[in-house]
C-alpha cells in the first residue's frame, strides 16, 4: 500500500477520470469529509488534553503566584519530560509501519490515542503563552490551513515534484529541531520557525492533493477507512506544526 507513504508520488487523477464521474465525485466528497472529520476530532482531543494537563500541572497561591504541582514537577522537570516529548514521534513511526496490518477500528483508536499524547506533550504552551494569544494564533492557523488545503484540493497543477522538495526540508527541520533540544538556541529556534511555516504551508496543499488522489471508488470499507485516517494524520501534523511555528513567532508570552 504505497499510498500510505508520504514520500510516494501521488497518482494524480486516480479515482476521478473514469466513468460514472457523478458517483465518484460524491464518494470523493464523503471520503474527504471523513478525513477532515477525523482531523478535527484529533485536534479537539489534543486541545483538551493540553489544557487539562496544564491545569493539573500548576496551582496558584493566595497572592496569585503560580507554582508547579508534584505532577507538574515530574512532567516538566524530571526525566519523564523526555518520554512525553518523544512519545508522539514513537506513535507516528508505529502507526505508519503497522497501518497495513491493523484494522480500521484499531487505526482510529491509535490516532485518537496519539492525539491525546500530543496534547500532553504540548501542554507547555498554556504555561509559556497567554490564553488569548494561543486562541488568536489558533484561528490564524485555521484560516491559513483552510485556504492552503482548499488550494491543494482544487488545483489542477501536479504538486508532486514540489512535495518531494518539501519532504527533504521537513527532514532537515526534524534533525535541526532535535539538535536544538540540546543547544537551546533562541536564534536557531526563530529561524527554524520561519522555515517551518513555509514548509508546512506547502505540505498542507501537497498532502491534501495526495490524499485526494488516494481515493479509489472500488476500495472496500476497511481500505477506504484506513486511507481516511492516515490522511487525517497527515493533515493533523501539518496543522499542529504550522500552529506551533506561528505561535513561537507571533505569540505573547506570560510574565
N, C-alpha and C positions, 0 to 999 in steps of 0.2 A: 504494500500500500504506500507507494512513493508519494501519494498526495499529502501524506501527513508530514513530509519532510519540508521544513521551512525553506531549505536551500534548493528544493526541487523546482524546476521551471514549470510554472503553471501552464496547463493545457488550454491556451486561450481559445475561447469559443466552444469548449466542450459543454455539452448539455444545453446548447442554445440553438445552433444551426442544424436542426434536424426536423423532420415532420412533426406536426402537432405542436406548433410553437405556443399556442394559447395555453394548452395544458402544461407545457414545460414552464412557461412563464409563471403560471400560478404556483406550480410546485417549487420553482426557484424562490419566489417571494416567501412562501411558507418556510422554506429551508433557511433563508437569510433571517427571517423573523426569529426562528429558533436560535440562530447564532447570537443575535443581539439580545434576546431574552436571557440566555444563559450568561452572557457577558454582564448585563445589568444586575442580574441576581448575584453574580460573583462580586461585583463592585459594592453592592449594598452590604453583603456579608463582610467584606473587607472593612468597610467604613464602620460598621457596628462593632466588629472585633477590635479595631484600632481604638475607637472611642472608649469602649468598655474597659480595655486593658489599661489605658492611660488613667481612667478614673480610679481603678483599683490600685494602680502603682503609686499614686500620690495622695497626700492628705494635707489639710490646711489647719494651722493653729488659730487661736483666737485673734491674733494680730493680722491674719490673712497671709502669713508666710507659708510657702509650700515646702513640704517635706516628703521624702520618699518613704513608703511603707516597706516592710520587710520583703514583700513581693516585688516592689519596685527596685529595691537594692539588689535582689537576686537577678532580676530581669535585665537591668541596665549596667550593673557594675561587677557582677560575678562572671565566671567562665560560661555561665548559661547564655550570656548575650551572644556568644559566637554560634551556639546551637540555634538560637532564634534567628540570627542574621542569615545563616546559611541554609536553614531548613527549606525556605521556598525554592532555592536553587535545586536542592535534592528532590523535591516534589516534581519540578519540571523535568529533570532528567528521567526520573522513574516513569512519569506519565508518558513521555514521548517514546521511551523504549518499550513499555509494556502495552501501549494502546492497542496494537493489533491483536493482542491475546486476551483482552478483557471485554466484558460485556458493556453495553451502553450504560446500563444502570451503575456499574462499577466505575466507569469513566466519569459519570456525572457526580458520583459521591466523592471521588478523588479530587475532582475540580473544585467542589464546594469546600472540601477539607483544606485544599491548597489556598483557597481564597481566605479562609479563616486564619490560617497560619500566616499568610501575607499580612493580614490585618494586625496580628500581634507584633510582627516584625516592624510594621510601620507606625506603631503607637507613639513613637517618639515625636512624630510631627506635631501632636497636640501639646507636647511639653515645650517644644522649641518655638513653634509659630502660634500666633494668636488664632483663636477660633474663627474670627471674621476673615482673616487672611486665608485660612485654609478653605473656607467656603467660597471666597471670591475666586481663588485660583482654580478650584474645582469646576466652577461654572465656566470660566475662561477655557479650561481644558476641554470640557464637554462641547462647547461651541466649536472650538478648533477641530476636535476629533470628528464631530458630526460632519463638518464641511469636507474634511480630508477623506473620510470614509465614503461620503456621497460621491466625491470625485472618482475614487477608486472603483466604485460600483458602476458608474455611468460612462466613464471614459472609454473610447474605442481604441485608445493607444495601448500597445502592449508594454507593460511596465516591468517585464521580467529582467531585462538587462539592467535597468535602473535598480531593481530589487537586489540583484546579486552584489552590486556595489555597496548598497546599504547594509547587507548582511556582513560584509567584511568590516564596515565601520562599526557595526554592533559588537562584533567580537573584539575589536580594538577597544571599545568603550568598556566592555566587561573586564578585560585584562587590566586596563588602566585604573578602573574603579577598585579592583581587588588590591592593586598596588597601593592606591591612595588610602585604603583602610589602615595601612601601617604608617604611611608618610604623614597623613592628616594635614595635607596642604590645602589651604583655603583657595589659593590661586589656581591650583590644578583642578579643584572641585568646581570652581566657577567656569573654567574653560570646558571641562567635561559636560557641565550642564548645558552650555550653549550648543555644543556639538550634539548632545543627546536630543535637544529639542528638534534640531534639523533631521537627525537620523530617524527618530520615532515619528516625526511628521510624515516623512517619506514612507516609512514602513506601514503606517496606517493605511495609506492609499494602496500600496502594493499588496499588503495582506488581504485587504478587502477584495481586490480583484482576484487574487489567488484563491480565496475562499469561495467566491462566486463561481470560479471555473472548476472547482472540485465537484460541483453539483452534477450528478448524472441521474436522469429521470428513472432509469431502471434499477437504481440502488434499492436494496431492501431496507427495512426499518433499522436494523442494527448498524449497518454501514452508514446510512444517512445520519443517524443519531450521533454516532461517534465522530463523523466529519463535522457535524454541527458543534459538538462540544469542543473539539480540537480547534475549530475556527474561533469559537468564543475565547479560548485560552490565548490564542494569538492576538486578538484584538484587545483583550483584557490587559495583557502585558504591554501592548503599545500605549494604552490609556494610562496605566499606572506609571510607567516610566516617563511619559510626557508630563503627567501631573507632578511627579516628584521633581523633575528638572525645572519646570516653571515655578514651582513653589520655592525652590532654592534661589532662583533668580529674582522673583517678584514678592515673595512672602515677607510679612512683617513679623519680626521675632518678639517673643515675650521678654520683658525686662528681667 
